[in-house]
Amino acid sequence: MTADVIVETTSGKVRGGVERGVSVFKGIPYAAAPLGPLRFRPPQKMAPWTGVREATAYGNMSVQSENVFRLPSDLLKIFTLAGRQKLDEDCLYLNVWSAGMNGGKRPVLFWCHGGAFITGSGSSPWSDGANLCRTDDVVVVSFNHRLGALGYLHLEDIADGFAGAGTAGVMDIVAALEWVRDNIAAFGGDPGNVTIFGESGGGAKVSVLMALPGAKGLFHKAIIQSGPAVQMADRTDGTNTARQVLAHLGLKPEQAGELRKLPVARLLEAQTAVLAGIAQSSTADRRRLGFNPVIDGKIFPGGPFAPAAPAVSADVPLMIGSNKDEQTLFIGHQPWVTEATFENLSEGLKPYLGARTAEVIAVYRKAQPLKPADEIAISIVSDLGIRSLSLQIAERKLAQKAAPVFVYLFAWETPVLGGRLRSCHTLEIPFVFGNVETAALTGDDPARLALAEKMSRAWLAFARHDRPGHAGLPAWPGYSTAERATMIFDEACRVENDPYGIERRVWETAP
């Protein structure tokens, strides 16, 4: 970085730098460190500081386990979804990239990192916001927040003094949005034009934010990338998880206060034990198991998209989509997939599909007759947990007749690892941010550069104009249940009406 840039925030002055024409600020605290008596409590206001605070390095990442999704070693080498910073409870920091500091009203893109609600960070090189700012005149924000038990342990129904503990992590996100409202103009951004976007768990965070009354007015558009959250944990779900944590630690509910005194490593150990006990299930079910924001009827009233889209965000335009082969990342290397034949496929899929196993396999085999058994398995599990739920959210949002909805399908296949990942979960992130040249997951196919340009400009157009269309793409109509226009992002981008429609209808008839 060259040249100091000093900005006055509501808590004090911060010093960033300029990197190839983009002003960059990293590690700005947006709330008080949630330590000691503040553990499990909603975020508190940051105390002002004197002098100038350095903002040139990312802040701590939230406490988390390594490789929680148990990815194989060859994939881990090219999978850099999290940063490399210190893990600490003191993790409430955000980062700002700005195309200019001259007081212009630039669209703000607020990135929610993935990793379910248990891992990840806003410091991944994939989501560095500088190239988005170089592509258009915008401001990009990323952040860290409490994860796992520290952010989502719903104790308030079994112990005193833990009100809001089951939503503390998502309230961190609201606090970060409030910081944007109060400070982003000083960084050249428009607090009246904020787009929240996120992938996987980040998409689930966007889904939840759309249902929070406390977040109303803090954002104005939303993008959910491969992270649909239709239904989250209820109070019973959250209490069950909390009881499991207490039991692992040898504590009774009346001893829950000890949780604020235990070393964080003990909490992480208990969290890991609880997660290990979660049976194989679809992504839809996983949103209700383990550590997730809990629908408490107050901070988080319900949904997010069950039984309908949330009224509180009815006027917010939505872009939503998924990747063609999502689950190659998670199950593509597992023996039941790699060794799948049409004779043993039912056995592998039964934990996901139950009584519908034979029926669903038959439909997919007829619709995709050239696909081998392993690819049929990936298609089914990908659609079950992500694509079908994304389209369900799109339909429920459309039913409000209050804001446009745009749907995409990312179909470009990466050549890395012999091509086995195809169009896997997370692959679109470096394309959205224009960071494919530094993301090993995308390989070295020159075609990826043109696609990244088209995709990043679509996200930027949506943030600026409420519509993702631009001159580099075919005309992209809004989604409707009559035509189901879907932008296919591939080497040749195109719009198709109701792609994979036969497979889509399988999930509409699900009980």
Residue, then its C-alpha position, 0 to 999 in steps of 0.5 A: m500500500t502507498a499513501d496514508v488515508i485517514v477517515e473520521t468514524t463515529s468511534g475515532k480516526v482510522r488510517g488506511g492506505v491506497e492499493r492500485g487506486v483503491s482505498v483500503f481499510k482493514g480491521i476496523p472494530y464495529a462493536a465492543a469485543p465480546l469478552g468475559p461478561l459480554r460472552f453470549r450477549p448481544p453486541q455492545k457499542m464500541a468505546p471511542w478511541t483517541g488518536v489515529r487507529e491503524a487499519t491496514a491489517y485484517g482483524n482476528m477471525s472468529v473462533q472456529s475449528e479447522n476443516v469442519f467440512r472434512l475436505p480432502s487434502d488435495l482440495l484443501k490446498i486450493f480452497t482458501l475460503a477463510g483467511r489466515q488470521k488469529l482466531d479469537e473471541d475479539c473478532l468484531y472487525l470489518n474491512v472497507w474497499s472504496a473506489g474513491m473518498n471524495g464524498g460521492k454516493r457510491p453503491v455499497l456491497f456488504w459481503c456476508h462470508g460463507g462457512a455455515f454459521i461455524t467457520g469462515s471469515g471476511s478476509s478470504p482472498w477470494s472476497d477481496g473487494a479491490n477488483l470490484c472497486r476497480t471495475d466500477d465506482v463502488v464501496v465493498v465491505s466485509f466483516n467477521h462475526r461470532l460463529g458456532a456456540l459463541g454466536y448461536l447457543h440458545l440458552e435463554d429457555i433453560a438458564d437466566g442471564f442469556a437473553g439473545a444468546g441464540t441470535a448474538g452472531v446475527m445481531d453482530i451482523v446487524a451491528a456491522l450494518e449499523w456501522v455502515r449506516d453511520n460511517i460509510a459516507a465518510f468512505g465515499g459510500d451511500p448508506g441509502n444504497v446497500t446491497i447485502f450478498g453472501e454465498s452458502g452460509g453467507g446466503a443463509k445470513v442474507s436470508v435471515l437478515m431479510a426476516l429481521p425487523g432490526a435490520k429493516g432499512l439497513f440494506h436495500k437489495a439482496i443476493i443469495q448465492s447457493g445459500p437458501a435458508v427457508q427455515m431456521a432453528d426454532r426455540t426447541d431446536g436451539t434448546n436441544t443443542a444448548r443442552q447437548v453442549l452443557a452435557h458435554l461440559g458436565l454442566k447442569p442448566e443452573q450452572a450455565g453461568e460457568l460458560r462465561k468463565l470456561p476457556v474458549a477451547r473447551l467451548l470449541e471442543a463441546q461444539t465439535a462434539v455436538l456437530a459430530g453427532i449430527a446425522q447425514s442430512s440435507t442442507a435444508d435440515r442442517r439449518r435446524l441442527g447444530f449452531n444457527p440463528v434461533i427463531d426466538g419470536k422477538i429479534f428473529p420472529g420467524g421464517p426466514f421464508a417459511p411459510a412465506a417470504p418475510a413481509v419486513s423486506a417485501d420491497v427489497p429486490l432479490m437475486i438468487g441462484s446456485n451452481k450446477d454441481e454444488q455437492t462435488l465439493f462435499i461428497g464428490h470424493q466420498p466412496w459412495v459417490t466415486e464408486a456409485t453404480f445404478e445398482n448401489l445408488s439407492e443405498g447411498l441416497k436413501p439417507y437423503l431421500g428416504a421413501r422417495t429414493a427410487e422415485v427420484i432416481a428414476v426421474y433424474r435418470k430419465a431426464q439425464p440419460l447420459k449421466p453416470a451414477d456418480e453424476i446423478a447422485i451429485s445432481i440429486v443432492s445438489d438440487l435437494g439441498i440448494r437449488s430447489l430451496s433457492l427456487q422456493i425462495a424465489e417463488r415465495k418472494l415473487a408472490q409478494k408482488a412487491a419487488p423483482v426477483f432474478v435467478y441464475l445458474f452458474a454452470w462453468e466447470t473448473p479444470v482443476l483436480g482432473g475436472r472432478l469438481r465441475s461447477c462446485h459449491t463456492l466456485e462462483i465467488p472469485f468470479v463475482f469479485g473478479n479475483v479468478e487470477t489469484a484463486a487456484l480453484t478456478g485453474d488457468d483456463p483463459a475463458r474464466l477471465a471473460l466470464a468473471e468480467k460478465m459476472s462481476r458487472a452483473w452483481l455491480a449492475f444489480a447493486r446500482h440499478d436493481r437489475p443485473g443486466h448489462a451490455g455484456l450479457p443477453a437480456w435478463p428478464g425478471y423471474s416469473t412462475a410462467e417462464r422461469a427465465t434463468m441466466i446461465f453463467d458459462e463460457a457462453c452466457r445465455v437465458e433459458n426458461d425453466p432449465y432442468g424443469i423436470e428435475r425441479r418439479v420433483w421437489e415441488t411434490a416433496p412432502 
